[in-house]
Amino acid sequence: MSYVIIGIIIGIIVAVVVVISKKDAKELEEMVAKLSEEQKKLLMETEVEFVEKNAWVQDAIIAKMVDKGGKYDVRLLWYNKVMNNNESNEITLADATLKKAEQEAHDLKVGDAVKLYIAPEKTVGSVKIVLD
């Protein structure tokens, strides 16, 4: 009986992961479709600047900003030239946060190009928007 319960729990977890990944894939497809050819070219031609071992900075486009009070949850589009996975050499999503004061100081909005810091091996601060 316990094997059946464990099997059901694992099945539910797998189903939730599949639903979330399909939702993200559809959202990514819609966001990429909204990009202009200039924006797509900017992303694909971005220079990757390694700033430390397995961490780099490159161009990204702000695709979505959700106001969370004193900060924004930001979805960014970037071109994966570095990580060898199923999103290699494709435009993909990254999530970051941005303080409201920083957004206002730089007048950032959806469609703007920013520099994106990516450090996939870090657990905290692995994706950040770099502001000058």
SVG drawing of the C-alpha trace seen along z (x, -y; Angstrom):
<svg xmlns="http://www.w3.org/2000/svg" viewBox="-2 -58 39 60">
<polyline fill="none" stroke="black" stroke-width="0.4" points="0.0,0.0 2.8,-2.4 4.3,-1.9 1.0,-3.0 0.9,-6.2 4.6,-7.0 3.8,-6.4 0.8,-8.7 2.9,-11.5 5.7,-11.1 3.1,-11.2 1.5,-14.4 5.0,-16.1 5.8,-15.1 2.5,-16.4 3.0,-19.8 6.5,-20.1 5.2,-19.3 2.4,-21.9 4.7,-24.6 7.3,-23.9 4.7,-24.0 3.4,-27.3 6.9,-28.7 7.6,-27.5 4.4,-29.2 5.3,-32.4 8.8,-32.3 7.4,-31.8 5.0,-34.8 7.8,-37.0 10.2,-36.2 7.5,-36.8 7.1,-40.3 10.8,-41.2 11.7,-43.3 14.4,-42.1 16.8,-44.6 16.2,-43.3 16.7,-39.7 19.9,-40.7 21.2,-42.5 20.6,-39.3 22.2,-36.9 25.2,-39.1 25.9,-39.9 29.4,-39.7 29.8,-37.3 32.3,-38.8 33.5,-36.3 33.9,-38.1 34.8,-35.1 35.0,-31.3 31.6,-30.2 30.0,-33.6 29.5,-36.1 27.8,-39.3 25.9,-39.7 23.0,-41.7 19.4,-40.9 16.0,-42.5 13.4,-43.2 10.3,-41.1 8.1,-41.5 8.0,-43.5 5.7,-42.7 5.3,-45.3 5.8,-43.7 5.8,-46.9 9.3,-48.0 10.7,-45.9 9.9,-44.4 10.1,-40.7 11.6,-40.9 11.6,-38.3 14.5,-38.8 15.2,-37.4 18.9,-36.5 20.7,-34.4 22.4,-31.3 25.9,-31.1 27.6,-29.5 25.6,-26.8 25.5,-23.5 21.9,-22.4 18.6,-22.1 18.5,-25.9 22.0,-26.3 22.1,-28.9 18.5,-30.0 16.8,-33.0 15.7,-31.9 14.3,-33.3 15.9,-34.5 14.2,-35.8 15.6,-38.6 14.5,-41.3 15.0,-45.0 14.5,-47.5 11.9,-50.2 14.5,-52.9 16.9,-51.4 14.1,-51.1 13.1,-54.7 16.7,-56.0 17.4,-54.2 13.9,-54.6 13.8,-50.9 10.7,-49.5 9.7,-46.5 11.7,-46.3 14.8,-48.0 18.2,-46.4 20.2,-45.7 23.4,-43.9 22.7,-40.6 25.0,-38.8 24.7,-35.0 26.4,-32.6 24.6,-29.2 26.6,-27.5 25.6,-30.0 22.5,-29.5 22.1,-33.1 22.6,-35.9 23.0,-33.7 21.1,-36.1 21.3,-39.9 20.7,-43.0 23.9,-45.0 23.3,-48.8 26.1,-51.3"/>
</svg>
